[in-house]
């Protein structure tokens, strides 16, 4: 099943009720109500969780890049992620944007960190060629 040389971690969740249910992790660290996007009901949705997961992983990949490239990652680094759920013909599709802020770095250094992270972040790898992605450096 796996093409991984070594599994470092496995996230396990159990969902009941789909977009109007509940998601729980096996370790209890995640326990959230789910609600359809834009419904105004309590809970989150898969698009918000994907945006949070990807941006957190992307910042981690920039941290690895900063150590490899000898560029200090600013403490004030932020990533604003947007994941759109839309339609293409009769089917659902996602698209995403990551807005990265690396205050205090010159544009070349900041772009080097973003480029490295986008090549190495597992979420970026998973989306590459599958959905439209735009990464902007602010």
Secondary structure, 3 states (H helix, E strand, C coil): CCCCCCCCCCCCEEEECHHHCEEEECCCCCEEEECCCCCCCCCECHHHHHHHHHHHHHHHHHHHHHHHHCCCCCCCCEEEEEEEEEEECCEEEEEEEEEEECCCCCHHHHHHHHHHHHHHCHHHHHHCCCCEEEEEEC
